[in-house]
Amino acid sequence: MSENTSSHPKGLYVLYSTEMWERFNFYGMRALLSLFLVNALAFKQTDASILYGGFLGLSYLTTMAGGYISDRYLGNRNCILIGGLIMAIGQLFMFSSASSFELDLDLAQNLMWGGLFFLIIGNGFFKPNISSMVGQLYRKGDNRLDAAFTIFYMGINTGALLGMLICPFLGDVKVDGVRVLDAFKWGFFAAGTAMLIGTISFYFLKNKFIVDPDGSPVGEKPFSTNVARPVDGETEKAEFSTQSIFSAVILFFILIFTFHYFFITEEPNIIKDWIYPVIYSSGLSLAFLIITDKTITSIERNRILVMYIISFFVIFFWASFEQAGSSLTFIADQQTDLHFLGIELPPSSVQNANSFFIILLAFPFSWLWIWLNKRGLEPNSPAKQAIGLLLLSMGYLIIASQIKDLGSNKLGVIWLIIMYLFHTMGELCLSPIGLSLVSKLAPKRFSSLLMGVWFLANAAGYALAGTLGALLPPAEAVVGQVHFPSFLGFEIHNLYEFFMLFVTLTGIAAVILYILAVGPLKRMMHGIR
């Protein structure tokens, strides 16, 4: 029976606040990372961009392991507590790194590596488990569930907004135009404090409020690791043959060395040369494992292939979108007039426009789809994602047109904010729509694994973001005096050419995906929109 009451269980707001504090921690730290690497730890901008992409990619890659450990051994609750504490330890390492770099640079760099390691592992435990608990608070068919996920999604963006507002104002400080390097530690300290607040509050509130409609605890340890729970007559977990698993593992290693061969350059970089190949290979080998399962029907196979095709295009979206924390932050720092509404913004805070616009536009976009649906005009999910790619391309086109004839002048920060407006609209067309589509298309026995494929596509996009971010030309580039970065044989001499790279990549991807969406993908989804 469906629940018709308008109020939501109190456990939803516990999960909301826990996720809010965790996203404060993650996005607040992310806003400072690239600037900290370059200004305090003496990284090159290209190396900082590559590390940034690797950090984000691995943070999503480890969610697969975190979800598996939760399902088989520890349960959601324990994994959230473990992940939160590990991330708090990671921020302590970052605080220590930012406190010691002036005395011992080598020590500070080692502490930074330790901090990123703990943050990656902690995020792997935390992220896949907290969102999966939201649906368990409601009975099957409850008409409040969509609204519940909307509220939870607002928690994510509220935390991101606060983190990228407070951490940069504490950690990215300039006095008379000179950056105060000692301030970075207070940004990391604020991020770690937020993580502790979220973890401690979850620990004390979980037993009272994180319960299902019958009052039973949600997210506890599984009773048995050997018995799959039935869902509508179908097992919840897929069981793969030894031969399939062996083939996927062999493919995984072949792909690693193949990608490694193509990524090798004159300047070796362990993240670009080895970590990126691992991220790309994980997604492809997992996709291969699922699609070769002999129990898949022809309709299921078609729908799974739709997810794979869309995942490929999603890589280009996130590779371009996630320039926010690397190349776009460097541009905000070095080549942008940051005066806005009478104040001078910290460079790392400009990307926070995305979180502000998400909160502002999330509900209007939901109403837009409903309004179009009532009039028979709503595009299908792949078409919506193509529109998202196009909006992202338009954002970069706007900024490219402004930078083209700028000369030695600085870019007005308002143009970066307008660009982020278009990027946010693109995100709202792509990200929540993609998550919903995966849940619609995935066979129940593959739902968790196919959500993993989707997240691994995000991870691959973040890794590619690091590669593309490293193409940012030097701020003081002079033809003939520097070695310009190149992409597919074309040198990138200035910011206009750099931005046009993203206009072209996402624009072409948008057109191709839209053509597929109204043609073959529509047929392959077999009635699902």
SEKE-140701 format. One record per residue (C-alpha): y, x, z; residue number from 1. Coordinates in nm, 2 decimals. Example, Ala and Ser with C-alpha at 12.3 -4.5 7.8 and 13.67 -1.06 7.14 Angstrom:
! residues 2
SITE      Y      X      Z keke
SITE  -0.45   1.23   0.78    1
SITE  -0.11   1.37   0.71    2
This chain:
! residues 529
SITE      Y      X      Z keke
SITE   0.00   0.00   0.00    1
SITE   0.34   0.13  -0.09    2
SITE   0.60   0.20   0.18    3
SITE   0.92   0.00   0.12    4
SITE   1.13   0.11   0.41    5
SITE   1.45   0.29   0.31    6
SITE   1.44   0.55   0.58    7
SITE   1.25   0.88   0.54    8
SITE   1.02   1.04   0.80    9
SITE   1.20   1.28   1.03   10
SITE   0.96   1.55   0.91   11
SITE   1.14   1.56   0.57   12
SITE   1.46   1.67   0.74   13
SITE   1.27   1.94   0.93   14
SITE   1.14   2.07   0.60   15
SITE   1.49   2.03   0.45   16
SITE   1.65   2.24   0.72   17
SITE   1.37   2.51   0.71   18
SITE   1.40   2.54   0.34   19
SITE   1.78   2.55   0.36   20
SITE   1.78   2.84   0.60   21
SITE   1.52   3.03   0.39   22
SITE   1.72   2.99   0.07   23
SITE   2.03   3.10   0.26   24
SITE   1.84   3.41   0.35   25
SITE   1.70   3.47  -0.01   26
SITE   2.01   3.39  -0.22   27
SITE   2.25   3.55   0.03   28
SITE   2.06   3.88   0.01   29
SITE   2.02   3.84  -0.37   30
SITE   2.39   3.81  -0.42   31
SITE   2.45   4.15  -0.26   32
SITE   2.14   4.34  -0.39   33
SITE   2.27   4.48  -0.72   34
SITE   2.61   4.59  -0.58   35
SITE   2.44   4.74  -0.28   36
SITE   2.21   4.94  -0.50   37
SITE   2.48   5.08  -0.72   38
SITE   2.77   5.13  -0.47   39
SITE   2.58   5.24  -0.15   40
SITE   2.24   5.37  -0.27   41
SITE   2.37   5.56  -0.58   42
SITE   2.15   5.37  -0.83   43
SITE   2.25   5.35  -1.20   44
SITE   2.35   5.01  -1.32   45
SITE   2.05   5.00  -1.56   46
SITE   1.81   5.10  -1.28   47
SITE   1.96   4.84  -1.05   48
SITE   1.91   4.57  -1.31   49
SITE   1.55   4.67  -1.37   50
SITE   1.48   4.67  -1.00   51
SITE   1.65   4.33  -0.96   52
SITE   1.43   4.18  -1.23   53
SITE   1.12   4.33  -1.08   54
SITE   1.21   4.20  -0.73   55
SITE   1.25   3.84  -0.85   56
SITE   0.94   3.86  -1.07   57
SITE   0.72   3.99  -0.79   58
SITE   0.86   3.73  -0.55   59
SITE   0.72   3.46  -0.77   60
SITE   0.40   3.65  -0.86   61
SITE   0.30   3.66  -0.49   62
SITE   0.33   3.28  -0.45   63
SITE  -0.01   3.26  -0.62   64
SITE  -0.17   3.46  -0.34   65
SITE   0.02   3.27  -0.08   66
SITE  -0.09   2.94  -0.21   67
SITE  -0.45   3.06  -0.23   68
SITE  -0.45   3.19   0.13   69
SITE  -0.30   2.87   0.26   70
SITE  -0.55   2.65   0.08   71
SITE  -0.86   2.85   0.18   72
SITE  -0.78   3.00   0.52   73
SITE  -0.45   2.95   0.71   74
SITE  -0.29   2.62   0.61   75
SITE   0.07   2.55   0.52   76
SITE   0.21   2.57   0.86   77
SITE   0.08   2.91   0.95   78
SITE   0.18   3.05   0.61   79
SITE   0.54   2.92   0.65   80
SITE   0.57   3.09   1.00   81
SITE   0.41   3.42   0.87   82
SITE   0.63   3.42   0.56   83
SITE   0.95   3.35   0.76   84
SITE   0.89   3.63   1.01   85
SITE   0.79   3.88   0.74   86
SITE   1.12   3.80   0.55   87
SITE   1.32   3.84   0.87   88
SITE   1.16   4.18   0.91   89
SITE   1.25   4.26   0.55   90
SITE   1.62   4.18   0.62   91
SITE   1.60   4.40   0.92   92
SITE   1.50   4.69   0.69   93
SITE   1.78   4.60   0.45   94
SITE   2.03   4.60   0.75   95
SITE   1.89   4.94   0.86   96
SITE   1.93   5.08   0.50   97
SITE   2.29   4.96   0.48   98
SITE   2.35   5.12   0.82   99
SITE   2.21   5.46   0.74  100
SITE   2.30   5.54   0.38  101
SITE   2.60   5.75   0.47  102
SITE   2.40   5.97   0.70  103
SITE   2.07   6.00   0.51  104
SITE   2.06   5.86   0.16  105
SITE   1.69   5.92   0.11  106
SITE   1.60   5.74   0.43  107
SITE   1.82   5.45   0.33  108
SITE   1.65   5.42   0.00  109
SITE   1.31   5.42   0.16  110
SITE   1.42   5.15   0.40  111
SITE   1.54   4.95   0.11  112
SITE   1.20   4.97  -0.06  113
SITE   1.04   4.86   0.26  114
SITE   1.28   4.57   0.29  115
SITE   1.21   4.45  -0.06  116
SITE   0.84   4.48   0.00  117
SITE   0.85   4.26   0.31  118
SITE   1.08   4.01   0.13  119
SITE   0.84   3.98  -0.17  120
SITE   0.53   3.93   0.06  121
SITE   0.71   3.69   0.29  122
SITE   0.84   3.48   0.00  123
SITE   0.49   3.46  -0.14  124
SITE   0.36   3.31   0.19  125
SITE   0.66   3.08   0.23  126
SITE   0.76   2.93  -0.10  127
SITE   0.44   2.76  -0.23  128
SITE   0.37   2.61   0.11  129
SITE   0.68   2.43   0.22  130
SITE   0.74   2.22  -0.09  131
SITE   0.37   2.12  -0.10  132
SITE   0.41   1.96   0.25  133
SITE   0.68   1.71   0.14  134
SITE   0.44   1.49  -0.05  135
SITE   0.19   1.49   0.24  136
SITE   0.45   1.31   0.47  137
SITE   0.41   0.99   0.26  138
SITE   0.12   0.76   0.16  139
SITE   0.00   0.76  -0.20  140
SITE   0.22   0.54  -0.41  141
SITE   0.52   0.54  -0.17  142
SITE   0.83   0.46  -0.38  143
SITE   1.04   0.69  -0.16  144
SITE   0.87   1.00  -0.29  145
SITE   1.11   1.08  -0.58  146
SITE   1.41   1.04  -0.35  147
SITE   1.24   1.26  -0.09  148
SITE   1.20   1.55  -0.34  149
SITE   1.57   1.50  -0.44  150
SITE   1.67   1.53  -0.08  151
SITE   1.45   1.84  -0.04  152
SITE   1.59   1.99  -0.37  153
SITE   1.94   1.94  -0.22  154
SITE   1.83   2.15   0.08  155
SITE   1.74   2.43  -0.15  156
SITE   2.08   2.43  -0.31  157
SITE   2.27   2.37   0.01  158
SITE   2.11   2.69   0.15  159
SITE   2.18   2.88  -0.17  160
SITE   2.55   2.77  -0.16  161
SITE   2.59   2.87   0.21  162
SITE   2.41   3.20   0.16  163
SITE   2.61   3.30  -0.14  164
SITE   2.93   3.19   0.03  165
SITE   2.88   3.36   0.37  166
SITE   2.69   3.68   0.29  167
SITE   2.93   3.80   0.02  168
SITE   3.23   3.73   0.24  169
SITE   3.07   3.93   0.52  170
SITE   2.90   4.20   0.31  171
SITE   3.11   4.24  -0.01  172
SITE   3.44   4.33   0.13  173
SITE   3.73   4.52  -0.04  174
SITE   4.05   4.65   0.13  175
SITE   4.33   4.74  -0.11  176
SITE   4.09   4.72  -0.40  177
SITE   3.84   4.96  -0.24  178
SITE   3.50   4.83  -0.14  179
SITE   3.40   4.88   0.23  180
SITE   3.05   5.00   0.19  181
SITE   2.97   4.98   0.56  182
SITE   3.01   4.60   0.53  183
SITE   2.69   4.54   0.33  184
SITE   2.49   4.55   0.65  185
SITE   2.66   4.24   0.79  186
SITE   2.56   4.04   0.48  187
SITE   2.20   4.14   0.53  188
SITE   2.23   4.07   0.90  189
SITE   2.35   3.71   0.83  190
SITE   2.06   3.66   0.59  191
SITE   1.81   3.77   0.84  192
SITE   1.96   3.56   1.11  193
SITE   1.94   3.25   0.89  194
SITE   1.57   3.32   0.83  195
SITE   1.50   3.35   1.20  196
SITE   1.69   3.03   1.27  197
SITE   1.48   2.84   1.01  198
SITE   1.15   2.99   1.13  199
SITE   1.21   2.93   1.50  200
SITE   1.33   2.57   1.45  201
SITE   1.02   2.50   1.23  202
SITE   0.79   2.64   1.51  203
SITE   0.94   2.41   1.77  204
SITE   0.97   2.09   1.56  205
SITE   0.66   2.10   1.34  206
SITE   0.41   1.95   1.59  207
SITE   0.64   1.65   1.67  208
SITE   0.77   1.56   1.32  209
SITE   0.55   1.72   1.05  210
SITE   0.29   1.44   1.05  211
SITE   0.16   1.20   0.79  212
SITE   0.22   0.82   0.82  213
SITE  -0.08   0.78   1.05  214
SITE   0.06   1.05   1.29  215
SITE  -0.19   1.32   1.19  216
SITE  -0.06   1.68   1.16  217
SITE   0.03   1.79   0.81  218
SITE  -0.04   2.14   0.68  219
SITE  -0.30   2.26   0.93  220
SITE  -0.58   2.50   0.86  221
SITE  -0.84   2.37   0.62  222
SITE  -1.16   2.26   0.80  223
SITE  -1.39   2.43   0.55  224
SITE  -1.33   2.69   0.28  225
SITE  -1.64   2.58   0.09  226
SITE  -1.60   2.21   0.04  227
SITE  -1.35   2.08  -0.21  228
SITE  -1.16   1.76  -0.10  229
SITE  -1.21   1.46  -0.34  230
SITE  -0.91   1.32  -0.52  231
SITE  -0.98   1.00  -0.71  232
SITE  -1.34   1.10  -0.77  233
SITE  -1.25   1.45  -0.90  234
SITE  -1.27   1.78  -0.71  235
SITE  -0.94   1.92  -0.61  236
SITE  -1.02   2.28  -0.70  237
SITE  -1.16   2.41  -1.03  238
SITE  -1.47   2.63  -1.02  239
SITE  -1.49   2.90  -1.29  240
SITE  -1.80   3.07  -1.41  241
SITE  -1.85   3.44  -1.33  242
SITE  -1.83   3.52  -1.70  243
SITE  -1.49   3.34  -1.74  244
SITE  -1.35   3.53  -1.44  245
SITE  -1.48   3.86  -1.56  246
SITE  -1.33   3.80  -1.91  247
SITE  -1.00   3.71  -1.76  248
SITE  -1.00   4.03  -1.54  249
SITE  -1.08   4.24  -1.85  250
SITE  -0.80   4.08  -2.04  251
SITE  -0.56   4.13  -1.75  252
SITE  -0.62   4.51  -1.76  253
SITE  -0.61   4.53  -2.14  254
SITE  -0.27   4.35  -2.14  255
SITE  -0.13   4.57  -1.86  256
SITE  -0.19   4.89  -2.07  257
SITE  -0.08   4.72  -2.39  258
SITE   0.25   4.61  -2.23  259
SITE   0.28   4.95  -2.07  260
SITE   0.25   5.13  -2.40  261
SITE   0.53   4.92  -2.55  262
SITE   0.76   4.96  -2.25  263
SITE   0.74   5.34  -2.23  264
SITE   1.08   5.50  -2.30  265
SITE   1.23   5.84  -2.27  266
SITE   1.34   5.76  -1.91  267
SITE   1.03   5.66  -1.71  268
SITE   1.08   5.38  -1.46  269
SITE   0.78   5.27  -1.26  270
SITE   0.91   4.91  -1.23  271
SITE   0.97   4.87  -1.60  272
SITE   0.67   5.07  -1.71  273
SITE   0.41   4.92  -1.47  274
SITE   0.54   4.63  -1.26  275
SITE   0.67   4.43  -1.56  276
SITE   0.34   4.46  -1.74  277
SITE   0.15   4.33  -1.44  278
SITE   0.38   4.03  -1.42  279
SITE   0.34   3.95  -1.79  280
SITE  -0.03   4.01  -1.79  281
SITE  -0.09   3.79  -1.48  282
SITE   0.05   3.48  -1.65  283
SITE  -0.14   3.53  -1.98  284
SITE  -0.48   3.61  -1.82  285
SITE  -0.45   3.31  -1.58  286
SITE  -0.36   3.09  -1.88  287
SITE  -0.67   3.23  -2.07  288
SITE  -0.89   3.16  -1.77  289
SITE  -0.79   2.79  -1.76  290
SITE  -0.80   2.72  -2.13  291
SITE  -1.15   2.86  -2.17  292
SITE  -1.30   2.64  -1.91  293
SITE  -1.58   2.44  -2.07  294
SITE  -1.51   2.12  -1.87  295
SITE  -1.18   2.06  -2.04  296
SITE  -1.16   1.77  -2.28  297
SITE  -0.98   1.78  -2.61  298
SITE  -0.69   1.57  -2.47  299
SITE  -0.67   1.79  -2.16  300
SITE  -0.67   2.10  -2.38  301
SITE  -0.38   1.97  -2.59  302
SITE  -0.17   1.88  -2.28  303
SITE  -0.24   2.22  -2.13  304
SITE  -0.14   2.39  -2.45  305
SITE   0.19   2.20  -2.44  306
SITE   0.26   2.35  -2.10  307
SITE   0.18   2.70  -2.23  308
SITE   0.41   2.66  -2.53  309
SITE   0.70   2.53  -2.31  310
SITE   0.64   2.81  -2.06  311
SITE   0.69   3.06  -2.34  312
SITE   1.04   2.92  -2.41  313
SITE   1.12   2.89  -2.04  314
SITE   1.09   3.27  -2.02  315
SITE   1.40   3.31  -2.24  316
SITE   1.59   3.06  -2.03  317
SITE   1.53   3.24  -1.70  318
SITE   1.58   3.59  -1.86  319
SITE   1.93   3.48  -1.96  320
SITE   2.01   3.26  -1.66  321
SITE   1.92   3.53  -1.41  322
SITE   2.18   3.77  -1.54  323
SITE   2.38   3.61  -1.26  324
SITE   2.26   3.86  -1.00  325
SITE   2.28   4.17  -1.21  326
SITE   2.48   4.22  -1.53  327
SITE   2.71   3.92  -1.46  328
SITE   2.78   4.04  -1.11  329
SITE   2.87   4.39  -1.25  330
SITE   3.11   4.22  -1.50  331
SITE   3.26   4.02  -1.22  332
SITE   3.30   4.34  -1.02  333
SITE   3.44   4.57  -1.28  334
SITE   3.60   4.36  -1.56  335
SITE   3.71   4.03  -1.41  336
SITE   4.04   3.92  -1.24  337
SITE   3.89   3.75  -0.94  338
SITE   4.20   3.57  -0.82  339
SITE   4.12   3.20  -0.80  340
SITE   4.32   2.92  -0.62  341
SITE   4.53   3.17  -0.44  342
SITE   4.25   3.39  -0.30  343
SITE   4.05   3.69  -0.44  344
SITE   3.68   3.62  -0.46  345
SITE   3.42   3.87  -0.37  346
SITE   3.25   3.97  -0.70  347
SITE   2.90   3.87  -0.56  348
SITE   3.03   3.52  -0.47  349
SITE   3.12   3.41  -0.83  350
SITE   2.75   3.32  -0.91  351
SITE   2.77   3.07  -0.63  352
SITE   2.94   2.84  -0.87  353
SITE   2.59   2.75  -0.99  354
SITE   2.49   2.61  -0.64  355
SITE   2.81   2.42  -0.62  356
SITE   2.76   2.26  -0.96  357
SITE   2.40   2.18  -0.88  358
SITE   2.50   1.98  -0.57  359
SITE   2.77   1.81  -0.76  360
SITE   2.57   1.72  -1.07  361
SITE   2.21   1.66  -0.95  362
SITE   2.25   1.29  -0.89  363
SITE   2.46   1.22  -1.20  364
SITE   2.19   1.38  -1.41  365
SITE   1.92   1.17  -1.25  366
SITE   2.13   0.86  -1.32  367
SITE   2.19   0.98  -1.68  368
SITE   1.82   0.99  -1.76  369
SITE   1.77   0.64  -1.60  370
SITE   2.06   0.50  -1.81  371
SITE   1.93   0.65  -2.13  372
SITE   1.58   0.53  -2.05  373
SITE   1.69   0.17  -2.01  374
SITE   1.85   0.19  -2.36  375
SITE   1.55   0.36  -2.52  376
SITE   1.74   0.68  -2.58  377
SITE   1.59   0.91  -2.32  378
SITE   1.45   1.23  -2.49  379
SITE   1.10   1.34  -2.39  380
SITE   1.06   1.63  -2.14  381
SITE   1.02   1.91  -2.40  382
SITE   1.34   1.79  -2.58  383
SITE   1.53   1.78  -2.25  384
SITE   1.43   2.15  -2.19  385
SITE   1.55   2.23  -2.54  386
SITE   1.88   2.08  -2.45  387
SITE   1.88   2.30  -2.14  388
SITE   1.84   2.61  -2.35  389
SITE   2.12   2.49  -2.58  390
SITE   2.36   2.44  -2.29  391
SITE   2.28   2.78  -2.16  392
SITE   2.35   2.93  -2.51  393
SITE   2.68   2.74  -2.52  394
SITE   2.78   2.88  -2.18  395
SITE   2.74   3.24  -2.31  396
SITE   2.92   3.14  -2.64  397
SITE   3.22   3.03  -2.44  398
SITE   3.23   3.36  -2.24  399
SITE   3.17   3.56  -2.56  400
SITE   3.47   3.40  -2.74  401
SITE   3.69   3.48  -2.44  402
SITE   3.58   3.84  -2.42  403
SITE   3.60   3.92  -2.79  404
SITE   3.97   4.00  -2.82  405
SITE   4.04   4.08  -2.45  406
SITE   4.09   4.45  -2.51  407
SITE   4.18   4.64  -2.19  408
SITE   4.27   4.32  -2.01  409
SITE   4.05   4.16  -1.75  410
SITE   3.86   3.84  -1.80  411
SITE   3.98   3.54  -1.60  412
SITE   3.73   3.44  -1.34  413
SITE   3.77   3.07  -1.44  414
SITE   3.58   3.15  -1.76  415
SITE   3.28   3.28  -1.56  416
SITE   3.30   2.96  -1.36  417
SITE   3.30   2.75  -1.68  418
SITE   3.00   2.95  -1.81  419
SITE   2.81   2.87  -1.48  420
SITE   2.89   2.50  -1.53  421
SITE   2.71   2.50  -1.86  422
SITE   2.43   2.71  -1.72  423
SITE   2.39   2.47  -1.43  424
SITE   2.37   2.17  -1.67  425
SITE   2.11   2.36  -1.86  426
SITE   1.91   2.43  -1.54  427
SITE   1.92   2.06  -1.45  428
SITE   1.77   1.97  -1.79  429
SITE   1.50   2.23  -1.77  430
SITE   1.39   2.33  -1.42  431
SITE   1.32   1.99  -1.24  432
SITE   1.20   1.84  -1.57  433
SITE   0.95   2.12  -1.61  434
SITE   0.80   2.08  -1.26  435
SITE   0.77   1.71  -1.32  436
SITE   0.60   1.77  -1.66  437
SITE   0.35   2.01  -1.52  438
SITE   0.25   1.75  -1.26  439
SITE   0.21   1.48  -1.53  440
SITE   0.01   1.69  -1.78  441
SITE  -0.21   1.90  -1.56  442
SITE  -0.57   1.77  -1.49  443
SITE  -0.60   1.73  -1.11  444
SITE  -0.86   2.00  -1.08  445
SITE  -0.62   2.25  -1.24  446
SITE  -0.29   2.12  -1.09  447
SITE  -0.23   2.41  -0.85  448
SITE  -0.33   2.68  -1.10  449
SITE  -0.12   2.53  -1.38  450
SITE   0.18   2.51  -1.14  451
SITE   0.10   2.88  -1.09  452
SITE   0.12   2.94  -1.46  453
SITE   0.46   2.77  -1.46  454
SITE   0.59   2.99  -1.18  455
SITE   0.44   3.30  -1.35  456
SITE   0.64   3.21  -1.66  457
SITE   0.95   3.21  -1.43  458
SITE   0.84   3.55  -1.30  459
SITE   0.81   3.68  -1.66  460
SITE   1.16   3.55  -1.73  461
SITE   1.29   3.73  -1.43  462
SITE   1.12   4.05  -1.54  463
SITE   1.27   4.01  -1.89  464
SITE   1.61   3.95  -1.72  465
SITE   1.59   4.30  -1.57  466
SITE   1.51   4.45  -1.92  467
SITE   1.80   4.26  -2.09  468
SITE   2.04   4.32  -1.80  469
SITE   1.99   4.70  -1.84  470
SITE   2.15   4.66  -2.19  471
SITE   2.49   4.60  -2.04  472
SITE   2.72   4.86  -2.21  473
SITE   2.92   5.10  -2.00  474
SITE   3.25   4.96  -1.88  475
SITE   3.44   5.26  -2.02  476
SITE   3.23   5.30  -2.34  477
SITE   3.39   5.50  -2.62  478
SITE   3.21   5.52  -2.96  479
SITE   3.07   5.86  -3.02  480
SITE   3.09   5.97  -2.66  481
SITE   2.82   5.76  -2.49  482
SITE   2.46   5.66  -2.57  483
SITE   2.48   5.28  -2.63  484
SITE   2.19   5.06  -2.53  485
SITE   2.00   4.90  -2.81  486
SITE   1.78   4.59  -2.86  487
SITE   1.53   4.56  -3.15  488
SITE   1.71   4.85  -3.32  489
SITE   2.07   4.70  -3.28  490
SITE   2.31   4.90  -3.06  491
SITE   2.52   4.70  -2.81  492
SITE   2.87   4.85  -2.81  493
SITE   3.07   4.60  -2.60  494
SITE   3.06   4.29  -2.39  495
SITE   3.10   4.05  -2.69  496
SITE   2.78   4.19  -2.85  497
SITE   2.60   4.18  -2.51  498
SITE   2.69   3.81  -2.46  499
SITE   2.60   3.72  -2.82  500
SITE   2.25   3.86  -2.76  501
SITE   2.20   3.57  -2.51  502
SITE   2.37   3.32  -2.73  503
SITE   2.13   3.41  -3.01  504
SITE   1.81   3.43  -2.80  505
SITE   1.86   3.10  -2.63  506
SITE   2.01   2.92  -2.93  507
SITE   1.72   3.00  -3.15  508
SITE   1.47   2.91  -2.88  509
SITE   1.65   2.58  -2.83  510
SITE   1.63   2.48  -3.20  511
SITE   1.26   2.58  -3.23  512
SITE   1.16   2.40  -2.91  513
SITE   1.35   2.08  -3.01  514
SITE   1.17   2.07  -3.35  515
SITE   0.84   2.12  -3.17  516
SITE   0.93   1.86  -2.91  517
SITE   0.99   1.57  -3.16  518
SITE   0.69   1.67  -3.36  519
SITE   0.37   1.84  -3.26  520
SITE   0.43   1.86  -2.89  521
SITE   0.50   1.48  -2.87  522
SITE   0.16   1.41  -3.04  523
SITE  -0.02   1.67  -2.82  524
SITE   0.10   1.50  -2.50  525
SITE  -0.09   1.19  -2.59  526
SITE   0.16   0.93  -2.46  527
SITE   0.31   1.13  -2.17  528
SITE   0.69   1.19  -2.20  529
